[in-house]
Amino acid sequence: MPDLLVHVLVPWCALKLFQLRFGRPSNGVIALVLLGAVFPDLAALQYLGGRVWGYHVADLVLPLHTLVGAALVAGVGALWFTDSFRAWCWIMLGVCSHFALDSLLVHAAGGMVLLFPVVWVWDFQLGLLKSTDWALPVVTGGASFLIWIWTRRGCVSRKT
């Protein structure tokens, strides 16, 4: 859970600060990036266990936490929008932020399969942070709360 919170709040903070400075991207674009930041963690469905059509759930959803699998899911998600390519690009920005944050972690399984169908080695990790450490979610949550307060204050001051 703290991992997912950080995956959502870090791009939100970055894009909100960018929005405050330059006036774009819009809130809809920010929502697309946040959606992309969550897509790779759809692989957490493997913890539900069980079998689907005779296959273990883990075998079906594990490729979602690879760059290729997340790009395919982002492509399917982008088909719901009129400008599919532009939506896919924003969703992929969120996916890339997810993998950039995941690369900082120490993985219990030995790492990520970052270049999946080309390289099948589970060893990509920088090992700077532990996924069980609550310091990063607390700092990220505090920063996002301050940015949210700052944006709310800006809305109130513009109305008067």
Residue pairs with C-beta under 8 A, 6 or more apart in sequence:
2 131
2 132
2 133
2 134
2 136
2 137
3 41
3 105
3 131
4 38
4 41
5 137
5 140
5 141
6 101
6 136
6 137
6 140
7 37
7 38
7 41
7 97
7 98
7 101
8 34
8 37
8 38
9 137
9 140
9 141
9 143
9 144
10 37
10 97
10 101
10 140
11 30
11 33
11 34
11 37
11 93
11 94
11 97
12 30
12 34
12 144
13 140
13 143
13 144
13 147
14 97
15 25
15 29
15 30
15 33
16 30
16 147
16 148
16 151
17 147
18 24
18 25
19 25
19 26
19 27
19 30
20 150
20 151
20 154
25 33
25 90
29 90
32 87
32 90
32 91
32 94
33 90
33 91
33 93
33 94
33 97
34 94
35 77
35 91
35 94
36 70
36 74
36 90
36 91
36 92
36 93
36 94
36 95
36 97
36 98
37 94
37 95
37 97
37 98
38 94
38 98
39 64
39 70
39 73
39 74
39 77
39 91
39 94
39 95
39 98
40 64
40 65
40 66
40 69
40 70
40 95
40 98
40 99
40 102
41 65
41 98
42 61
42 64
42 65
42 73
43 61
43 62
43 63
43 64
43 65
44 61
45 57
45 61
46 57
46 58
46 61
46 62
48 57
49 57
49 58
50 56
50 57
51 57
52 60
63 69
63 116
64 70
64 73
65 112
65 113
66 112
66 113
66 114
66 116
67 95
67 99
67 114
67 115
67 116
68 116
68 117
69 116
70 92
70 95
70 98
70 99
71 92
71 95
74 88
74 91
74 92
74 95
75 88
77 87
77 88
77 91
78 84
78 85
78 87
78 88
78 91
80 87
81 87
99 112
99 114
102 112
103 112
103 114
103 124
103 125
103 126
104 126
104 128
104 129
105 125
105 126
105 127
105 128
105 129
105 130
105 131
106 125
106 127
106 128
106 129
106 130
106 131
107 125
107 131
108 131
109 122
110 122
110 123
110 125
111 121
111 122
111 123
111 124
111 125
112 122
112 124
112 125
113 119
113 120
113 121
113 122
113 124
114 124
115 124
129 136
